[in-house]
């Protein structure tokens, strides 16, 4: 089994909790209004403009949902961990099953079609999915939002490293060198984070590894079984939830849940599950309908906004060295964006 570099181009654009598979089916929003060859020119132009307007409007709405839900899920989860001390793995499991229930509703609404896949073969990718979400949430719980978000940027070079080691993919020198400031800036910001702890750092690094493995396996599974991301997520979400149910009793005794049975906490948990679904759903739609350049560049602005919101909401101030590290990291991200996409668009 071998892959060329282009098989991983979509994987390399992932930057946040919303790290999910990127090989999504193109959605044709309004194919029924395409003009026939016998229509006159003015009619064709009018219908075409209407089609473009509707597509642009729908793209704007969905992308706004993605932008808002991605920021909201991080801060909402952090709030539950810090203010309500809600158990991490339990919240992650609830989010998995919430996404599955809402996927069932989407299936009934014909948003996607059901495809039968071998459950046993789904276990490895479901394990990686559970691992990257669970350890990502643990990283969010024990690290500042800034450190959590910066370390997530290491997913792209990790995918590239695994692809190079196991699939013999090759990348241009400018792209490889662009990750030097990303790594150095992240190390500087993390090292000078006053709230940094070893366990949180371990969880963050483990989450990066699981995320990269999940993305590669998803790419392989989608090609192997000719399925799209939602069809695969329909299996991943419940299987990942079941896998976490096995380990929860050893780390988070269920009898403690009675301490969280109040209206405020339950409302926030249910809201978190709903937002998690919108993150998953909107990511598949956005990447399938917008250019990689647009998604990549807006994603970087989202990273900065997430760090800013976390700093304000949870009183996690940045010192000068952390700000320098953050600036250095974003410089590397912009360099990568230019060498990966900007030069291609120019050509």
BELWOGI-V258380 format. One record per helix or strand of 2 or more residues. SS is the DSSP state (H for helix, E for strand). FROM is the first residue (numbers start at 1). TO is the last residue. If there is no record, write none. Layout:
[[SS:FROM:TO] [SS:FROM:TO]]
This chain:
[[H:5:8] [H:11:13] [H:31:33] [H:41:82] [H:88:108] [H:119:142] [H:145:152] [H:155:167] [H:173:191] [H:198:225] [H:229:251] [H:254:260] [H:263:289] [H:292:313] [H:320:346]]
